Amino acid sequence: GAVVSQHPSWVICKSGTSVKIECRSLDFQATTMFWYRQFPKQSLMLMATSNEGSKATYEQGVEKDKFLINHASLTLSTLTVTSAHPEDSSFYICSASRVGVSVTGELFFGEGSRLTVL
Amino acid sequence: DQQVKQNSPSLSVQEGRISILNCDYTNSMFDYFLWYKKYPAEGPTFLISISSIKDKNEDGRFTVFLNKSAKHLSLHIVPSQPGDSAVYFCAARIQGAQKLVFGQGTRLTINP
């Protein structure tokens, strides 16, 4: 199956600093990647859709200046949490849609990145 | 506005028995429904999907049933195994889009 990898898998940072999370599709090209956020015991909430070579599309209520998304290539998307605060602490998961496939709607997910802001 | 709902936060089933996980939705524009399995601190892994034009899809121990008139789908796992213990998410895709909308998840525990 297709492999999506995230890095780092966990990160602890001080309040006010910025944190970058990488999402890579290792064995396929992904024109579109999605960033989700999960709070404990809750659902995966879509934050934004990242399109290669263009601006990300953010869901309602998600601050685009707070969560910067860059999709510079067909295999890499990055999420930068700027000026992180404790309320940004969460589990961030990326997923990718495989070019030409995913007829059944399947997305491939990364392992997730747990962010803890002190 | 929760378009995909999993009303049971948890389910406990004895090993060897059938596990039935339920999901309801409100948006008639969903064209695919999917089930994902998730372990703590890991990303979801795809299990099985069903097109909105079908009413059943089977893959090994996993079968998904879709009742469009009731806007309801269910995942059957039989026989249930201890390794099936995880959180199961129901997800739906809006026709013409790629993004998925997820339910709240159901934690399945298989007891030996």
Chai-1 contact restraints between the chains, C-beta under 6 A:
chainA,res_idxA,chainB,res_idxB,connection_type,confidence,min_distance_angstrom,max_distance_angstrom,comment,restraint_id
A,T32,B,Q98,contact,1.0,0.0,6.0,A-B,restraint_1
A,F34,B,K99,contact,1.0,0.0,6.0,A-B,restraint_2
A,S43,B,F102,contact,1.0,0.0,6.0,A-B,restraint_3
A,S43,B,Q104,contact,1.0,0.0,6.0,A-B,restraint_4
A,L44,B,F102,contact,1.0,0.0,6.0,A-B,restraint_5
A,L46,B,K99,contact,1.0,0.0,6.0,A-B,restraint_6
A,T49,B,K99,contact,1.0,0.0,6.0,A-B,restraint_7
A,I93,B,G43,contact,1.0,0.0,6.0,A-B,restraint_8
A,S97,B,Q98,contact,1.0,0.0,6.0,A-B,restraint_9
A,T104,B,Y32,contact,1.0,0.0,6.0,A-B,restraint_10
A,T104,B,S49,contact,1.0,0.0,6.0,A-B,restraint_11
A,G105,B,Y32,contact,1.0,0.0,6.0,A-B,restraint_12
A,G105,B,L34,contact,1.0,0.0,6.0,A-B,restraint_13
A,G105,B,S49,contact,1.0,0.0,6.0,A-B,restraint_14
A,G105,B,R93,contact,1.0,0.0,6.0,A-B,restraint_15
A,E106,B,F46,contact,1.0,0.0,6.0,A-B,restraint_16
A,L107,B,L100,contact,1.0,0.0,6.0,A-B,restraint_17
A,F109,B,G43,contact,1.0,0.0,6.0,A-B,restraint_18
A,F109,B,P44,contact,1.0,0.0,6.0,A-B,restraint_19
A,G110,B,G43,contact,1.0,0.0,6.0,A-B,restraint_20
A,E111,B,E42,contact,1.0,0.0,6.0,A-B,restraint_21
A,E111,B,G43,contact,1.0,0.0,6.0,A-B,restraint_22
A,G112,B,G43,contact,1.0,0.0,6.0,A-B,restraint_23
